[in-house]
Amino acid sequence: METHQGDRHRSPLRTSIVRLAGSARASTVLLVLLIALLPTGKALGREALLGLRDAVATGLRQNLDLEIQRLDIPLKRQDVISNEAVFDPAVEAALSAADQKLLTGVILYGDETQHTREISAGIGILKRFTTGLQSRLAFETLRVEDNFLADALDPKYRNLIVLQLTQPLLRDFGTDVNTAAVQVSKNRVELSVADYMARSQMLAGEIERIYLDLAGALAVLEFRIQSRELAETLAAGNQRRLARGMISVTEVDEARTAVVDRDEAVIRARQQVETLENQLKDLLAIAPADPLYDADIRTPPIPATVLPGPERNAALETALNKRPDLKGIRIARENTEILTDYYRNQKKPQVDLVASAGANGLSGHDRPVAILGGPHTSSLTGDYGDAFTSLFRDGGYQLSAELRFHYPLGNRAARAQYRKNRIEQRKIELLIDRTKRRIDTEIQNALVIVDRSLERVQAGERFVGLSAKTLDQETTRLNSGLSDTFRVLDYQEKQVSARIRHVMALTDYRKGLARLHQAMGTNLERYDILVSVDKSALGLPED
């Protein structure tokens, strides 16, 4: 038998044993598939056996598109921190110095000129609360020198403590309004998690379908190689029959032509295998350093077992509870409700109650006043430290209350934002309904594929059995001189076609199950694969 270079691609896991019987049953093929029970993923020379679950897990761990999607989660978490930081306390401080000479025409200033030197410093703490209240607690200190003839202290020291509160009464009032941005950003983190889970399930579905296509293509390649070997065996037998004068040279040429034609079919089948291998490696993000990079990926045969599947209503109920894309839309709906309430509040007038309370103290160096029957002295004399004592001893205070009103005529910006979010709410409600219907359609179509593919599997099994029996009978007739090469080649093609159609039906059945579980949102838990997100990315404490 002629050996073809392409045979090196035949999996050592699938060994074909061809045995030729005696003249009564020449060309009868006995196919035995020996499947080596090797650990999944173990390299076999240039070949590597890869299980479906391992393929999915590898893709989820290494796929770059999925990693890009995952990074959206910590990005969105930074928005939460930024919005929460609005309520963080802030510290302010100031230091200033001034020197002023002002012509006044007032005789109480020497030379009718007011001359003032001032050094001041201040520090304060500001805090915004979730109710909308804004507070400022400040301490200020001054040292002032002047030439006012009626001033009995020079230089003088003044210390002040002031608490100022601003509370919105209509617009921006309430915890829900003031924390709307925080809640929206937190929901966007949850939305990015849902998007990541949806992308994970989608990737798992893509990997599973390509993997099953590869498994089917490997089986087709094996059948094509077997078909070529059948033609080679027939050509060799025809050569012997020609030598005995039993047939014409035309039948020998016809068998040789079939060998060449089936060579081309083997090449096409091998091309399909290699193309699917490359697609699978791309989904798994196989890097050059990975042992699988230069290996030929091989899969176990597609199981012929029938798996129990859910009813349509049960599958739909599961999908509505577990589909992450639907969960993401519901989170988006919650955000529009939050923003609608926020902009409803923004339509109100801005009415703020501003109140302040403070204490002040004063001390300074004695400068007797010689006017108005003087000299007069001050009871507040002292150094800088005495100004602190004066804060609590001498009763200096200030109290104030103010009501502020602001309202843009028409308030068109807030009204437009409110209407915009109402429209967004309507859009999302329609999107939820549309998504539910699409999920129902996906489940129905997946169930159709499962049911019809299973029917094809059962029909294919009968076709394989009948075609093998017919080929065996026609080969016997050929050996008895009652048939010809053309008919035997035709029955060989029918047998190979039956096997290919059977394995394609099995492939479609498994792909239908894969689509069904993806539509239900259970294709990861189906293989006991858990996709999780770091707690730090969600702002949760580590265990």
C-alpha positions in Angstrom: 0.0 0.0 0.0 1.3 3.4 -0.8 2.1 5.6 2.2 0.9 9.3 2.0 2.9 12.0 3.8 -0.4 13.4 5.1 -0.9 10.3 7.3 1.4 11.9 9.9 -1.7 13.9 11.0 -3.7 10.9 11.9 -4.2 10.9 15.6 -2.3 8.1 17.5 -5.4 8.1 19.7 -7.5 6.7 16.9 -5.8 3.7 15.3 -7.4 2.1 12.3 -6.8 -1.6 11.8 -7.6 -2.7 8.3 -7.7 -6.4 7.7 -8.2 -8.1 4.4 -10.0 -11.4 4.4 -9.8 -14.2 1.9 -11.1 -14.0 -1.7 -14.7 -14.6 -0.6 -14.6 -11.4 1.4 -11.8 -9.3 -0.1 -11.8 -5.6 0.8 -13.9 -6.0 3.9 -12.9 -3.3 6.4 -12.8 -3.8 10.1 -12.4 -0.5 11.9 -11.3 -0.5 15.5 -10.9 2.7 17.4 -8.4 2.5 20.2 -8.7 5.5 22.5 -5.8 6.0 24.8 -6.8 7.0 28.3 -4.3 9.8 28.8 -4.4 12.8 31.1 -6.1 15.8 29.5 -3.7 18.3 27.9 -0.7 16.0 28.0 1.6 16.5 25.0 2.0 13.6 22.6 4.9 14.6 20.4 3.5 17.4 18.3 -0.1 16.5 19.4 -1.9 17.3 22.6 -5.2 15.9 23.9 -7.4 18.7 25.2 -10.6 18.2 27.1 -13.6 20.5 26.7 -13.7 21.6 30.3 -10.0 22.4 30.3 -10.4 24.3 27.0 -13.2 26.5 28.5 -11.3 27.1 31.7 -8.1 28.0 29.8 -10.0 30.4 27.6 -11.6 32.1 30.6 -8.2 32.4 32.3 -6.2 33.6 29.4 -8.4 35.3 26.8 -7.3 38.9 26.3 -10.7 40.3 25.3 -12.1 38.9 28.5 -9.3 40.4 30.5 -10.0 43.8 28.9 -13.6 43.5 29.9 -12.6 42.6 33.5 -10.5 45.7 33.9 -13.7 47.8 33.5 -14.7 46.7 37.0 -11.8 48.4 38.9 -12.2 51.4 36.6 -15.8 51.8 37.5 -14.9 51.3 41.2 -12.7 54.5 41.0 -15.8 56.4 40.0 -17.5 55.3 43.2 -14.5 56.5 45.2 -14.5 59.8 43.4 -18.2 60.4 44.2 -17.9 59.3 47.8 -14.9 61.7 48.2 -17.4 64.6 47.9 -18.3 63.9 51.5 -14.7 63.8 52.8 -13.6 66.5 55.2 -11.4 69.2 53.7 -8.9 71.5 55.4 -8.2 75.1 54.4 -5.6 77.6 55.6 -4.5 81.1 54.7 -1.7 83.5 55.7 -1.6 87.1 54.7 0.2 90.4 55.4 -0.9 93.9 54.4 0.5 97.5 54.7 -1.9 100.4 53.8 -1.7 104.2 54.0 -5.0 105.8 53.2 -5.6 109.6 53.0 -8.8 110.2 55.0 -9.1 113.9 56.0 -10.1 112.7 59.5 -8.3 114.5 62.4 -8.4 111.3 64.5 -5.6 109.9 62.3 -2.2 111.6 62.5 -1.6 113.8 59.5 -5.1 112.9 58.4 -3.7 109.6 57.0 -4.9 106.1 58.1 -1.8 103.9 58.3 -2.5 100.2 58.9 -0.3 97.1 59.1 -2.0 93.8 59.4 -0.8 90.1 59.6 -3.5 87.4 59.6 -3.7 83.7 59.5 -6.6 81.2 59.5 -7.4 77.5 59.4 -10.7 75.8 58.8 -12.4 72.4 58.3 -15.1 72.0 55.8 -17.5 69.0 55.6 -20.5 68.2 53.4 -23.1 65.8 54.7 -25.4 63.4 52.8 -28.4 65.5 53.9 -27.1 68.4 51.9 -25.8 70.3 54.9 -22.5 72.1 54.3 -20.4 73.2 57.4 -17.4 75.3 58.0 -15.5 75.6 61.3 -12.7 78.2 61.1 -10.2 79.8 63.4 -8.8 83.2 62.4 -6.1 85.3 64.2 -4.9 88.9 63.4 -2.3 91.3 64.5 -3.1 95.0 63.6 -1.1 98.2 64.0 -2.7 101.5 63.2 -2.5 105.3 64.0 -6.1 105.8 65.0 -5.8 108.3 67.9 -9.0 106.9 69.6 -7.6 103.3 69.7 -6.3 102.4 73.1 -4.6 99.2 71.9 -1.6 99.2 69.5 -0.7 96.7 68.3 -3.8 94.7 69.0 -4.5 91.0 68.6 -7.9 89.5 67.5 -8.8 85.9 67.6 -12.1 84.5 66.1 -13.8 81.1 66.0 -16.7 80.8 63.5 -19.1 77.9 62.7 -21.1 78.4 59.5 -23.9 76.0 58.3 -25.7 76.0 55.0 -28.7 73.7 54.7 -30.7 73.3 51.5 -34.5 73.3 52.1 -35.9 72.3 48.7 -33.4 71.6 45.9 -30.5 69.3 47.0 -32.3 68.4 50.3 -32.2 64.8 51.4 -29.9 61.8 51.5 -31.3 60.2 48.4 -30.6 63.3 46.3 -27.1 64.0 47.6 -26.0 60.3 47.3 -27.5 59.7 43.9 -24.1 60.0 42.1 -22.6 57.5 44.6 -25.5 55.0 44.1 -25.4 55.3 40.3 -21.6 54.7 40.3 -22.0 51.6 42.6 -24.6 50.2 40.3 -22.3 50.8 37.3 -19.7 48.6 39.1 -22.4 45.9 39.4 -23.3 46.5 35.7 -19.6 46.0 34.7 -19.6 42.8 36.7 -22.7 41.6 34.9 -21.1 42.6 31.5 -18.0 40.6 32.5 -20.1 37.5 33.4 -22.1 37.8 30.2 -18.8 38.1 28.2 -17.5 35.0 30.1 -20.5 33.0 29.2 -20.3 34.2 25.6 -16.7 33.2 25.3 -17.3 29.8 26.9 -20.1 29.3 24.3 -17.7 30.2 21.5 -15.0 27.9 22.8 -17.4 25.1 23.2 -18.8 25.4 19.6 -15.3 25.7 18.0 -14.1 22.8 20.1 -17.0 20.6 19.0 -16.5 21.7 15.4 -12.8 20.6 15.7 -13.8 17.3 17.2 -16.2 16.7 14.3 -13.6 17.8 11.8 -11.0 15.4 13.3 -13.5 12.6 12.9 -14.2 13.6 9.3 -10.5 13.7 8.5 -10.2 10.2 9.9 -13.1 9.0 7.7 -11.5 10.7 4.7 -8.3 8.9 5.3 -10.1 5.6 5.7 -12.0 6.3 2.5 -8.7 6.8 0.7 -7.3 3.6 2.1 -10.4 1.7 0.9 -9.7 3.1 -2.6 -6.0 2.1 -2.4 -7.0 -1.4 -1.4 -9.5 -1.6 -4.2 -6.9 -0.3 -6.7 -4.4 -3.0 -5.5 -7.0 -5.7 -5.8 -7.9 -4.5 -9.3 -4.3 -4.7 -10.3 -4.1 -8.3 -9.3 -7.4 -9.1 -11.1 -6.1 -7.4 -14.2 -3.0 -9.5 -14.1 -5.3 -12.6 -14.0 -7.3 -11.2 -16.9 -10.5 -10.9 -14.9 -11.1 -7.2 -15.5 -10.1 -4.5 -18.0 -7.5 -1.8 -17.4 -10.4 0.8 -17.2 -11.4 -0.5 -13.8 -7.8 -0.2 -12.6 -7.6 3.4 -13.8 -11.0 4.1 -12.3 -9.8 2.9 -8.8 -6.6 5.0 -9.1 -8.6 8.1 -10.1 -10.7 7.5 -6.9 -7.5 7.4 -4.8 -6.4 10.8 -6.2 -9.9 12.3 -5.7 -10.0 11.1 -2.1 -6.5 12.5 -1.6 -8.0 15.9 -2.4 -10.8 15.2 0.1 -8.3 14.4 2.8 -6.4 17.7 2.1 -9.7 19.6 2.4 -10.6 17.9 5.6 -7.1 18.5 7.0 -7.4 22.2 6.1 -10.7 22.4 8.0 -9.0 20.8 11.1 -6.0 23.2 11.0 -8.3 26.3 10.5 -10.4 25.3 13.5 -7.3 24.6 15.6 -6.1 28.1 14.9 -9.5 29.6 15.9 -9.5 27.6 19.1 -6.0 28.6 20.0 -6.9 32.3 19.4 -9.9 32.0 21.7 -7.7 30.3 24.3 -5.0 33.0 23.9 -2.3 30.4 23.5 1.1 32.3 23.7 4.3 31.2 22.0 5.7 29.9 25.3 2.6 27.6 25.8 3.2 23.9 25.0 0.0 24.0 23.0 1.3 26.8 20.7 3.1 24.4 18.3 1.1 21.3 19.1 -1.7 19.8 17.1 -4.7 19.9 19.4 -6.7 16.6 19.5 -10.0 15.9 21.2 -11.7 12.8 22.5 -14.4 11.5 20.2 -17.8 13.2 20.5 -19.9 11.1 23.0 -22.9 9.4 21.5 -24.8 9.5 24.8 -28.1 11.4 25.0 -28.3 13.9 27.8 -31.6 15.0 29.5 -32.6 18.5 28.6 -35.1 20.9 30.3 -38.5 21.8 29.1 -39.0 25.1 27.4 -40.8 26.8 30.3 -38.3 25.6 32.9 -35.4 26.7 30.7 -37.0 30.1 30.2 -37.6 30.6 34.0 -33.9 29.6 34.6 -32.7 32.1 32.0 -34.8 35.0 33.4 -33.1 34.4 36.8 -29.6 33.8 35.7 -28.8 35.6 32.4 -26.2 38.3 33.4 -27.2 40.5 30.4 -30.7 40.7 31.6 -29.4 41.5 35.1 -27.3 44.3 33.6 -30.4 45.9 32.0 -32.3 45.8 35.3 -29.4 47.5 37.0 -29.5 50.2 34.2 -33.2 50.6 34.9 -32.5 51.2 38.6 -30.0 53.9 37.7 -32.5 55.7 35.5 -35.0 55.6 38.4 -32.4 57.1 40.7 -31.5 59.9 38.2 -35.2 60.6 37.5 -35.8 61.2 41.2 -32.7 63.4 41.3 -33.8 65.6 38.4 -37.3 65.8 39.8 -35.7 67.4 42.9 -33.6 69.7 40.7 -36.8 71.2 39.3 -37.4 72.8 42.7 -36.2 76.3 43.7 -32.9 76.7 45.5 -33.8 77.8 49.1 -30.9 77.6 51.6 -30.8 78.5 55.2 -27.4 79.9 56.2 -26.6 80.3 59.8 -23.4 81.2 61.6 -22.2 81.6 65.2 -18.9 82.7 66.6 -16.8 84.1 69.4 -14.1 86.7 69.3 -11.4 87.8 71.7 -9.1 90.9 71.7 -6.0 92.1 73.5 -3.1 94.5 72.8 -0.5 96.8 74.1 -1.7 99.8 76.0 -1.6 103.1 74.2 -3.3 105.8 76.3 -5.8 108.0 74.4 -5.3 111.7 75.2 -8.4 113.0 73.5 -11.8 113.6 75.1 -10.5 114.5 78.5 -7.9 111.7 78.5 -5.7 110.0 79.1 -7.9 106.8 78.7 -6.7 103.2 78.8 -8.3 99.9 77.7 -9.3 97.0 80.0 -8.2 94.5 77.3 -4.5 95.1 77.4 -2.3 92.1 77.2 -0.1 90.1 74.9 -1.1 87.7 72.1 -1.9 84.8 74.5 -4.5 87.0 76.3 -6.5 87.2 73.1 -7.3 83.5 73.5 -8.4 84.0 77.0 -10.6 86.9 75.9 -12.5 84.5 73.5 -14.1 82.9 76.5 -13.9 85.6 79.1 -15.1 88.8 77.6 -18.2 87.7 75.8 -17.5 88.8 72.3 -19.8 86.9 69.8 -21.5 87.1 66.5 -24.7 85.4 65.4 -26.4 85.5 62.0 -29.1 83.8 60.0 -29.9 84.2 56.3 -32.4 82.7 53.9 -31.2 82.6 50.3 -33.4 82.0 47.2 -32.3 81.1 43.7 -34.4 79.9 40.8 -33.5 80.1 37.0 -36.5 81.4 35.2 -38.1 78.4 33.4 -35.5 76.1 34.9 -35.2 74.5 31.5 -32.0 72.5 32.1 -33.4 70.6 35.0 -36.7 70.0 33.3 -34.9 68.7 30.1 -32.8 66.3 32.2 -35.9 65.0 34.0 -37.7 64.4 30.7 -34.6 62.8 29.2 -34.5 60.2 32.1 -38.2 59.5 31.8 -37.6 58.6 28.1 -34.6 56.5 29.1 -36.8 54.6 31.6 -39.3 53.9 28.8 -36.4 52.7 26.5 -35.1 50.3 29.2 -38.5 48.9 29.9 -38.8 48.1 26.1 -35.3 46.7 26.1 -36.1 44.4 29.0 -39.2 43.1 27.1 -37.2 42.7 23.9 -34.5 40.8 25.7 -36.9 38.4 27.3 -38.4 37.7 24.0 -35.0 37.2 22.4 -34.0 34.8 25.2 -37.2 32.8 24.6 -36.4 32.6 20.9 -32.8 31.5 21.6 -34.1 28.8 23.9 -36.7 27.6 21.3 -34.1 27.5 18.5 -31.7 25.7 20.7 -34.3 23.1 21.6 -35.2 22.7 17.9 -31.5 22.1 17.1 -31.2 19.6 19.9 -34.4 17.7 18.9 -33.8 17.6 15.2 -30.1 16.8 15.6 -31.0 13.9 17.8 -33.4 12.6 15.1 -30.6 13.0 12.6 -28.3 11.0 14.9 -30.8 8.1 15.1 -31.3 8.2 11.3 -27.6 8.4 10.8 -27.0 5.3 12.9 -29.4 3.3 10.7 -27.7 4.8 7.6 -24.3 3.8 8.8 -25.4 0.2 9.4 -27.2 -0.2 6.1 -24.4 1.4 4.1 -21.8 -0.9 5.7 -24.0 -3.9 4.9 -24.5 -2.8 1.3 -20.8 -2.2 0.8 -19.9 -5.6 2.2 -22.4 -7.3 -0.2 -21.2 -5.3 -3.2 -17.6 -6.2 -2.4 -18.5 -9.8 -2.3 -20.2 -9.5 -5.7 -17.1 -7.8 -7.0 -14.9 -10.7 -5.9 -17.3 -13.1 -7.6 -17.2 -11.1 -10.8 -20.8 -10.0 -10.5 -20.1 -6.3 -9.9 -17.7 -3.6 -11.1 -15.3 -1.0 -9.6 -17.7 1.9 -10.2 -20.4 0.4 -8.0 -18.0 -0.5 -5.2 -16.5 3.0 -5.2 -20.0 4.5 -5.1 -21.0 2.3 -2.1 -17.7 3.2 -0.4 -18.6 6.9 -0.8 -22.0 6.3 0.6 -20.6 4.5 3.6 -18.1 7.4 4.3 -20.9 9.9 3.7 -23.1 8.1 6.2 -20.3 8.1 8.9 -19.7 11.8 8.3 -23.4 12.7 8.4 -23.7 10.7 11.6 -20.8 12.5 13.3 -22.0 15.9 12.1 -25.4 15.1 13.6 -23.7 14.3 16.9 -21.7 17.5 16.6 -24.8 19.6 16.0 -26.6 17.8 18.9 -23.8 18.8 21.3 -23.6 22.3 19.9 -27.4 22.6 20.3 -27.0 21.7 24.0 -24.2 24.2 24.3 -26.5 26.9 22.8 -29.3 25.9 25.1 -27.2 26.2 28.3 -25.7 29.5 27.1 -29.3 30.8 26.4 -30.2 29.7 30.0 -27.1 31.3 31.5 -25.9 28.0 32.9 -23.1 27.0 30.5 -20.4 27.7 33.1 -22.0 25.9 36.0 -22.7 23.1 33.6 -19.0 22.3 33.8 -18.6 23.4 37.4 -16.6 26.5 36.4 -16.9 29.5 38.7 -16.0 32.9 37.5 -15.4 35.3 40.3 -14.3 39.0 40.8 -11.8 40.2 43.3 -13.4 41.7 46.4 -11.0 44.6 46.2 -12.4 45.5 42.7 -15.9 45.8 44.3 -14.7 47.8 47.2 -15.4 44.9 49.7 -13.0 44.1 52.6 -10.7 41.1 52.0 -11.3 38.0 54.1 
